[in-house]
Amino acid sequence: MERKVFRSRISVLLMAVLLMPCVLSIRSGNIFNPVPLILSLVILLFCGMQYVVEDERIKIRIFWIIPCGSILISQINSVSRSYIPFSSPAASLKRLKILFNKNYKYPLALFSPVREQEFLDTLIIYNPKIKISVKNKKGWWRFWDWDI
């Protein structure tokens, strides 16, 4: 199979929540506060998040070069929609919750790929036993790949 790269979806709401302390710190005149710098780095890392599907694995990378881990597609049991705000390699609150087989080292993972349906189709190619229960809700607030 060929290598496929999926960038992370970006949530307007999540970015606004992360940027708010930066704006408040700058408006207060406290430019030496480390909070804006740290949060700006977090936002930059979120925007550079990628999921690379190759060699029967999903490899998580930041800025195309920094590896953050990988998971075996053969160990995926099911995929469903999730809006859980837990820490994860996802820059959006609209996520895919991936549950693994009981004997795998992780219980679940949260991803938010931009081309979600293509991502799911790619997973099915590597593991046809995956149960997928993802419904796409449409609305006026969802445009491009930005989501709330």
N, C-alpha and C positions, 0 to 999 in steps of 0.2 A: 504494500500500500504506500501511497505517497504521503508526504508530511503535510499536515494542514495546521495553519496558525489562526487562532481566534483571539482577537483583542477583547479586553473586558468592557462591558457596557458601563457607561458613566451615569450616575444618578445626580440630577440637579439638586434634589433635596439633601442628599448626603454631602455633596460638595459645599452647599450653603451652610450646613451645620459645622463642617470643618473650618470654613472660612470665617465664620462669625467671631471667634476669639481673636483671629488675626486683625480683623477690622476694628474691633473694640480696643485692642491694644494699641494700634496705630493712632486711632482717634483720641485716646487718652494722653498721647504724647510720650508714652513709655516705649521708645523704639529699641531699647536695649533688652527688652523682655525676650527670653528664648522661645516663648510659646508660638509666636507667628512663624519663626524659622522652622521649628519642629513640625508644625501643622502644614506648612507649605511643602516640606519634604514628604510628608505622608501623602498629600494630594498628588504630588509629582509621581510618587511610587504607584499610587492607585491608577493614574492615567497611563502608566507604562506597563501595566499588567497584561500578560499574554498566556494563553493556554495552547501548547503545541501538542498535537496528537500525532505520534509516530511510534513505531516499534511496539505496538499494543500497549502504549502508556499515554497518560496525559501528563505532560511536563509543564510545570508552572514556572514562568520566567518574568523578570522585571527588566524592562529596557532591552529586550532581545538577548541579553548576555548573562544576566545574573540568575542562576538557577535557584528556585525556592522549594523544590521537591517534585515528586512524581507519584502517580498512582497507577496501578494495573487495571486496565479496562476489563480484563477477565474476572476481576473480583467484584465488579459492580453488580448489585442485585436489582436496584430500582432507581428511577429518577422521577422527581415530582417538583412542583412549584413551591417556592418558599419565599417569605418576606422576613425571615428571622434576621435581626440586626447583629448577630454574633460576628466576631472577628473572623474574616475569611479572605481568601485572595479574590475579592470581588469589589468593584467600585460602584456597585449598584445595590439597592435593596430588593430589586426583582431578581431572584436567584433560582438556580436549579439545586435542589437538595439531592445529593447522590448518596444512597445507602449502600454499604458494602456487605459482603457475605460475613457471617458470624466469626469466621476464623481469620479475618483480615485485621491488620494492625490498627486501622482507623474505623470508627463506627459510621462516620458520615463526612461529607465534604460539601462546601457551598461554592458554586461557580456562577458567573454571570457573563457568558459569552455573548457577543453582539449578534452573530448569525446563529441564533439559538437552534433553529430547526436543522440547519446543516451540521451543527455540533452533535445533535442527537442522532441524526442519520449516520454520522461517522462512528459514533459509539456502537450503534446497532450492527454496523459492518464488522466490527471487531468482536462483538459479543451479542449475538442475536437473542440471548435469553433475558436481556434487560427488560424489565417492566417499566414502561414509560407512561406516566399519567400527568402530562403537562398540558394545561389549557391556556391559550393566549387570550387575554382580555384586551379589547381595543377601547380606546377613549381619546378624547381631544387633547389630553395632557401628555399623551405618548406620541412623540414625533422623533424622527431619525432614530437613534439608538439611545436617546435620553429617556429616563424614566424617573418616576417618583419613588 
